[in-house]
Amino acid sequence: MVTSGKDPREEVIQAWYMDDSNEDQRLPHHKEPKEFVSLDQLAELGVLSWRLDADNYETDPELKKIREDRGYSYMDVCEVCPEKLPNYEEKIKNFFEEHLHTDEEIRYSVAGSGYFDVRDRNDAWIRVWLKKGGLIILPAGIYHRFTLDESNYIKALRFFVGEPVWTPHNRPHDHLPARKEYVKAFLEKDVANHAVDAAA
């Protein structure tokens, strides 16, 4: 498919299928050859993305509109790095445990970068590299995990509808309504579409 001009989001958010190596989680973990995933493919899994003006996040009208449209009344700032996070190595390992949330996970990098890994429809890992200026929304019920990259630093804004609940439900938690709704909305829908395509 030929598109005119590059999607500006791709400068701050990139995604690819991961290899199976057990090396340091902070390495890129590209397959050989590299297998990239488009932002449209991420959207089909419910992962939404924006490119915003990270240097002016306090006054950015585009961020204000996203917050108003999606009801994100709560916001805080989270800095993840060895100097700012007590028990850093342990916390990084905890973030990297595969889990889901019963609400959306919204992260906007205003400095630094990190990896959000999400499962595709076949349970393969897709690594999403979020850099300064990138905002991503992971839907409720998607299995995912987080790690810093080799820069060991991210400063991210976190948003929430109402009072925040950060509870991770480590896999397996397939019985939760949020997981069932995610599967129905994004995973089964695609299977049904493929069945129609095959029958056509």
N, C-alpha and C positions, 0 to 999 in steps of 0.2 A: 504494500500500500504506500503510495507516495503522498506526503502531506506537504503543504506549502508552509515553510517556516517552522522553527522548532518551538515546541511547547515550553514557555518560560519556566514552568514548574520543574522541568527536568534538570535545571541547573541546581536546584535545592533538594530534590527528591529523586532518587534513583532506586530501581529494584531489580533483583536478579535471583535465579534459583541457586540454592546453596549446595556445596559439596557435602560429603558425609564425614569429613575429617574431624578428628577430635582435638585439633590444634586450638590454640588460644581463641576464645570466643570473640575477641576484639579484632581479629584479622578479618579481611573481607569475605573469605570462604566462597570465592567464585568456583563454578564448575569449569572444567576444561574440555572443550572450548566454552567460553563465557556464554551464558544464556540469560539475556535480559528480559524483564517483564515490563510491559508498558503501564502507564498510569491508568489507562482505560481498562486493562486487565485487572488492576487492583480494584478499580471501581466496581467491577463485576463481582468481586468478593465482598463489597460493602465498604472498602477502604477509600475514603475521600481525601482529596489533597488540594492545597492552595499554595501559591507563592505570595508572600506579603512583605511589607517594608519593615524589617526587623529593627532598624535603627530608630523608627518612630512608632513603635507598637502602642505607646500610651495615647497617641492622638490619631492613629490610622483609621480613616473612615471605613475602609474595607473590613478590617477586623471588627469594628463596632457593628457593622451590618451583619456579619456572620454570627456574632454573639446575640444580637437582637432576633435574627431570623430563627436561630436554633435554641433560644432560651437559656444561654449560658450566663447565669447570673453570678456564679462564683468564679473567681480567678485567683491563682497564687503563682509564685515563682519557685521553681525547684532547680537547685544547682547540684549536679552530680559530678564529683571529682574527689580525688583522695584527700585534698585539704579541707573540703567543706562537709564531707559525709562521714560521720563516725562509723567505725567498722566497715570501711569502704569495700574491702575484698569480699566480705561476707554478704553485704548488701547486693553487690553486683551479681554474686552467685544466686541470690534469692530472686532478683529481677529476671534472671535467665531461666528460672523454672517455668515450664509451659503452664499457662493459666488462662482463665477468662474472667471477665467482669460482667455484672448484670446491668451495667450502664455503659454508654460510650466512653472510650478513652480518647481524650483530645490533648494533643501535644503540639506546641509551637516553639520551634527552636529560635531563640533570639541571639544565641552565641553558641559556638561549638557544634558538635554533631554526635549522632549515635545511631544504632541499628534497632529497628523494630522488626522482628521476624514473625511472619504470619503463615498459617497453613493454607494451601490451595485446596481445590476440590478433591484432589487425590491424596491429600495429607502430606504433600511435599512442602518443605520449607521455602518460603520466599523471603529474602532479606531486603528490607526497605531502609535505605540510608537517608536519614533526615538531617539536613544541614541548615545553617543559619538562613532564616527567611521561609523555611518550609513549615507548613501546618498540616498535620494529618489527623484524621478521625478514624479510629478503629471501632467498628460496630459492636454493640453489646453481644456477647455470646461467641465471639471469634476467639479461637485458641491462638495465643501469641506469647512473645517474651521480648525482653529488652536487654541490650548491653551497650556500653560505650564502645567506640571504635578505638584505634590506637592513640588518638589524641587525648584520651582519658578526661574529656571535659564536655559537658553540655549544660547550658542554662536554658530551661524550657518553661514556658507558661503552661499551666494546667487549668482547664476549664471544666465546669460542671453545671448541670441543671439543679438548682437548689443546693442543699447541704451536701458536701462531697462524701462519697463512700468509696474508699480505695480498696475494698476487700478483694484479694485475689483468690479465685477458686482453682486450685491446681488440678490439672487433668488427671483422671477423668471426672467430669461433672456434667455428663450428657443429660442427666435427669432435670437439670434446672430449666425453668421456662424460657429464660433468655437464650440458652443454647438451642432449645427446640425451635424457638422462633427464628433464630439465625439460620439454622439448617433449612427450615421451610422457605425462608425468604431468599436465600442466596445459593444454597447447595442443591436442594431438590428442584428448584425452579429451573436451574440449568440442565439437570438430568432430563426433566420433562421436555425442555426445548430440543435437546439433542435427539430424544426419541421421536419427536415430530419431524425433525430434519431427516432422520434415517428413513422414516416411513414415506416421506414426500417423493 
